[in-house]
Amino acid sequence: NSMKQSVLGVQADTLQQFGAVSAETVREMASGALGIAQDATHSVSISGIAGPGGGSVEKPVGLVWFGTAVRGGDVRAEARIFKGDRTAVRSQAALYALALVAQRLD
């Protein structure tokens, strides 16, 4: 969380109120990434619970939130739940993030 705050500008209140794995957090992460990378036109952010532990009823293992931002455009967030072990969840999330960026390029 400290890196989300210090590098990407996620607000402490956002993390406290919604948690690191939330729509609000990934939106702020994606916006913050565009703020850092002045020449970038698109950004993607990921925050999730890859497991094996750390899940809850509200936020189960495999839950991953994605944020995408387009400079001069909107910031979006969406969630997916992936199945499998930690490596599988992380791999699926990375591929999904790339697909989201490709969609936003259209």
C-alpha positions in Angstrom: 0.0 0.0 0.0 2.8 2.4 0.7 4.1 2.0 -2.9 0.5 2.6 -4.2 0.5 5.8 -2.2 4.0 7.1 -2.7 4.5 6.2 -6.4 1.0 6.2 -7.9 -0.7 8.8 -5.6 -3.4 6.5 -4.2 -5.0 8.4 -1.3 -4.7 6.9 2.2 -8.5 7.5 2.6 -9.2 5.3 -0.4 -7.1 2.5 0.9 -8.7 2.8 4.3 -12.3 3.0 3.1 -12.2 0.5 0.2 -9.1 -1.5 0.6 -6.2 -2.2 -1.8 -8.3 -4.6 -3.8 -11.1 -2.3 -5.0 -12.4 -0.4 -8.0 -11.5 2.9 -6.3 -7.9 1.9 -5.7 -7.2 0.6 -9.2 -8.8 3.8 -10.7 -6.4 5.9 -8.7 -3.5 3.7 -9.6 -4.2 3.9 -13.4 -4.6 7.7 -13.2 -1.5 8.0 -11.1 0.5 6.0 -13.7 -0.5 8.5 -16.4 0.6 11.3 -14.2 4.1 9.7 -13.8 4.5 8.7 -17.5 4.0 12.0 -19.2 4.3 10.5 -22.7 2.0 7.6 -22.1 -1.5 7.6 -23.6 -2.8 4.6 -21.8 -2.3 2.8 -18.5 -3.4 -0.3 -16.7 -3.4 -1.2 -13.0 -3.9 -4.5 -11.2 -4.6 -5.3 -7.6 -5.8 -8.6 -6.4 -5.7 -11.6 -4.0 -3.7 -14.3 -5.7 -3.6 -16.6 -2.7 -3.1 -19.1 -1.3 -4.4 -17.1 1.7 -5.7 -13.6 2.3 -9.2 -14.0 0.9 -12.5 -13.4 2.6 -16.2 -13.8 1.8 -16.3 -10.3 0.3 -13.0 -10.6 -1.4 -12.2 -14.2 -2.3 -8.9 -15.6 -3.4 -8.7 -15.1 -7.2 -10.4 -11.7 -7.1 -8.5 -9.2 -9.2 -9.5 -5.6 -9.9 -8.2 -3.9 -13.1 -8.0 -0.2 -13.8 -7.5 1.4 -17.2 -7.0 5.0 -18.1 -6.8 6.9 -21.3 -5.1 10.3 -21.3 -7.9 12.8 -22.0 -10.5 10.1 -21.6 -12.1 8.1 -18.9 -10.8 5.8 -16.2 -12.5 2.4 -15.9 -12.4 -0.4 -13.3 -13.6 -4.0 -13.6 -13.1 -7.1 -11.6 -12.6 -10.8 -12.4 -12.3 -13.9 -10.3 -9.7 -16.3 -11.6 -9.3 -20.0 -10.6 -6.1 -21.9 -9.8 -3.1 -21.5 -7.6 -1.2 -18.3 -7.0 0.9 -18.6 -10.2 -2.2 -19.4 -12.3 -4.2 -16.4 -10.9 -1.2 -14.0 -11.5 -0.7 -15.3 -15.1 -4.4 -15.0 -16.0 -4.5 -11.5 -14.5 -1.5 -10.4 -16.5 -3.0 -11.7 -19.8 -6.3 -10.1 -19.0 -4.7 -6.8 -18.3 -2.9 -6.9 -21.7 -6.3 -7.6 -23.3 -7.9 -4.6 -21.6 -5.1 -2.3 -22.9 -5.6 -3.7 -26.4 -9.3 -3.0 -26.1 -8.7 0.6 -25.0 -6.3 1.2 -28.0 -9.2 0.7 -30.4 
